[in-house]
Amino acid sequence: MLEVRTIDAEMTYDIRHKILRPHQSLADCKYDTDLYEGAFHVGGFYEGKLISIVSFCIENHPDFSLEKQYRLRAMATLEDYRKLNAGRKIVAYGEEILKEQGIQFLWCKGRTGVQEYYSKLGFKPHGEVFDYPPIGPHIIMYKKLI
């Protein structure tokens, strides 16, 4: 059974490094936004092992005029555990926290290779594909929460 709960930012770094930025240093997996006021991190645990992570921070996207926005960052699940729907569950958990706070809007910079996955979570694409060095092509994805 999957346990989902908030975690410390430091707990996200190993999975970020392994899944999202394996060709960069561990230091590159530590984002300034991790410690912003209002930021929080969610982890999915299977048999006590952290297998899935996601981070949320207050950050307005300039194309969207809504007042209460959050950004989803660095969602990743260890490859051997992807069939457990951990990613879906940790994002939903974070969205519930945001809704309780009256947050209206969630957005992210999604890799184009996972655009379909974000679409299945209810996100819609915005704008054109862009390069996000050194990671590669991304697209803005967004979701209205309220």
Buried (B, 14 or more C-beta within 10 A) or exposed (E): EBEBEEBEBEEBBBBBBBBBBEEEEEEBBBBEBBEEEEBBBBBBBBEEEBBBBBBBBBBBBEEBEBEBBBBBBBBBBBEEBEEBBBBBBBBBBBBEBBEEEEBBBBBBBBBBEBBEBBEEBBBEBEEEEEEBEEEEEBBBBBBEBE
